[in-house]
Amino acid sequence: MSVVSSIQSDVDLSSYNTFALAAKAKHFVELKHAEDINELIAWAGSKQLPWMVIGGGSNLLLLEDFSGLVIVNKLRGIEVSEDADCYTIKAAAGEDWHQFVQWTVKQGMPGLENLALIPGTVGASPVQNIGAYGIELADVCSEVEFYSLLTNSMQTLSSKQCKFAYRDSIFKAQLKDQVIISKVTFKLSKSWLAKRDYGGLQLLAEGVSAQTVFEEVCRMRISKLPDPKILGNAGSFFKNPLVSQEHLSSLLTRYPEMPNYPASNGQAKLAAGWLIDKLGLKGYSIGGAAVHQDQALVLVNKANAKASDLLALCRHIRQQVWQSFNVLLQPEVRFITHSGEIEPSTVLGRPDAAE
Ligand SMILES: Cc1cc2nc3c(=O)[nH]c(=O)nc-3n(C[C@H](O)[C@H](O)[C@H](O)COP(=O)(O)OP(=O)(O)OC[C@H]3O[C@@H](n4cnc5c(N)ncnc54)[C@H](O)[C@@H]3O)c2cc1C
């Protein structure tokens, strides 16, 4: 039976995005076999419809109904091989990220434990180079396999070719909207050492097991972050901003306690959550959307929020942060309109443009 016959119409996406925003997909299909990608893309092309692939919908802001085909990645399967130095694990893109991490730790293949409890799928993990507790996907990923619309064939990029950077990769730049990731390959070293130089992990004893790190990361995340199943959210709404050393120096004269970290190209990274918190915006709400009470970087769907509430809240935060710190916050969350992803500033405006 052709996969096209399983395409559904007018599907409610509220359970397919962790903000739980009500938006519909004109057409909707679950992708279970990589061989079907070609046919689905051709179907959308023949009807001149936009298409979009999603995983767990945990990094999306659905601004309105989507007029094309939403492809939900359900590709499953994990293959493991090993040599004297490392385990090589190929995971299909539709595998649940957290369950995959938990499985590797249980199998005695450490290396992913710091990335526990990040919602979403394996296939989305290279897109924004997910990171937490001192590790990024770039540290453990060796290859990404995908269907390319440029060549209408499956292709593989090495980790280096993926151009991973802070919450960024080639899949958000040159290959944006051009690929459906089908598999991610991980190389996990057998000479593993726990990475515990970040946040609360510093308290763990030397020689700690991967299972203990995994449990500690889960414990800390549960205590800090709202569970999207209970309170709709998409994790960190903004990226941590990068500023020049001159800018940092002038900020530090006014706010000596401001957290800052060295970044590439001699820049400094600031903590977006700290900036928002400093302005007293925790708990601030517009309509049904609010800044989380405890985590200033997380915007939540407090009470039947509309996308417009979240947009207004986001705009307000950007304006306040710009006025006080001369720093422009960039959303980490992807903004999706009826025809696909848009650059957030097209709907948010730019507070810096008014000057
Ligand atoms: C409570 C919470 C905590 C979070 N914590 C973190 C964190 O610590 N670190 C972090 O980095 N992120 C974090 N996130 C963000 C999010 O979980 C990650 O970005 C995750 O990788 C998104 O996966 P997803 O499957 O839900 O992607 P989706 O939201 O479905 O999609 C995100 C983007 O990736 C694209 N995409 C998805 N699958 C594919 C594919 N197979 N091929 C091509 N493109 C694809 C989509 O088109 C979209 O542009 C958090 C989110 C929440 C809700």
The ligand as an ORCA input file, in Angstrom:
! r2SCAN-3c Opt
* xyz 0 1
  C      11.478     20.944     28.796
  C      12.449     21.093     27.647
  C      13.809     21.062     27.890
  C      14.724     21.200     26.839
  N      16.053     21.161     27.130
  C      16.960     21.279     26.134
  C      18.357     21.221     26.428
  O      18.772     21.035     27.571
  N      19.220     21.361     25.399
  C      18.793     21.541     24.111
  O      19.649     21.656     23.227
  N      17.482     21.596     23.813
  C      16.555     21.472     24.780
  N      15.218     21.531     24.486
  C      14.790     21.771     23.097
  C      14.403     20.499     22.304
  O      14.110     19.438     23.168
  C      15.515     20.067     21.343
  O      15.760     21.084     20.405
  C      15.157     18.774     20.595
  O      16.268     18.300     19.877
  C      13.989     18.956     19.635
  O      13.605     17.675     19.185
  P      12.203     17.422     18.525
  O      12.209     16.043     17.975
  O      11.120     17.743     19.464
  O      12.234     18.474     17.321
  P      11.020     19.333     16.754
  O      10.659     20.379     17.745
  O       9.957     18.447     16.260
  O      11.738     20.042     15.529
  C      12.733     21.016     15.750
  C      13.360     21.410     14.411
  O      14.097     20.305     13.899
  C      13.600     19.927     12.613
  N      13.620     18.461     12.547
  C      13.077     17.599     13.436
  N      13.308     16.334     13.047
  C      13.998     16.405     11.880
  C      14.511     15.442     10.965
  N      14.373     14.125     11.164
  N      15.154     15.883      9.854
  C      15.319     17.209      9.627
  N      14.855     18.161     10.452
  C      14.202     17.766     11.563
  C      12.177     20.470     12.552
  O      11.766     20.701     11.223
  C      12.312     21.760     13.347
  O      12.844     22.784     12.548
  C      14.267     21.382     25.513
  C      12.882     21.404     25.261
  C      11.983     21.255     26.317
  C      10.510     21.247     26.029
*
